[in-house]
Amino acid sequence: MNTAPAVNRMPGVSMKPPIAVMFDWCNTIVTETVNREAVARIMRDMNIGDVDISEIPLAPLAAEKYLQLCLRNRWQDFKTKYKNAFGSWLGTLLPNRNVHELLELLYKNNVRMGIVSNKRGTQLRDEVRSLGLTRYFSVILGKGDTVESKPSPEPIFVALESMGIAPGERVFFVGDSATDVVSARRANCYPIAFANDSIKGVMSFPNFENLGNFVAELLGQRLWNVT
């Protein structure tokens, strides 16, 4: 049984260790960034030399709009060749720094974890598997797995029910958007904003090192002493 003491983090608020931590996926556990080297390779194959690779935005949606303007009538051909060569489209998923340490800390302290994302469920689970993270999560739910998506609380309720855990303040939900916060609040869970300090009245952390040390303190441990 976890007997770590409560930790005061806000005036008048006494926080206890989490029994479960739910995460958003995109821009929380992972960041999707454009692989410029892959783009450059396809452009070389197509003898396209008038696009400055260094100017391509790293955000996939912005990069797509930029490339459409640059390539014009060659856009569709480029898109087809890229997908055929790499089996994916523009974005490369990278786990955010120190996320592995936090997941390992929670896992070794028997804190249950899940993912609730608005990305389509089949694609979401494939991405989690491709990064070798599936073992950490008791449940992974995405769009299409429930009738409603965030900001509805339904996917959180469904996820927690499958884990046999009741919603409450000891269930943290970590996400980067206001949608995540609204969903967590509606599900009666404790919202934590990740890399987003613009949401008022919500505890936020700029990175997983800070969040991890906060959680480690709640658990009565040090984040970097997880072995």
Secondary structure, 3 states (H helix, E strand, C coil): CCCCCCEEEECCEEECCCCEEEECCECCCEEEEECHHHHHHHHHHCCCCCCCHHHCCCCHHHHHHHHHHHHHHHHHHHHHHHHHHHCCCCEEEEECCCHHHHHHHHHHCCCEEEEEEEEEHHHHHHHHHHCCCHHHCCEEEEECCCCCCCCCCHHHHHHHHHHCCCCCCCEEEEECCHHHHHHHHHCCCEEEEECCCCCCCCEEECCHHHHHHHHHHHCCCCCCCCC
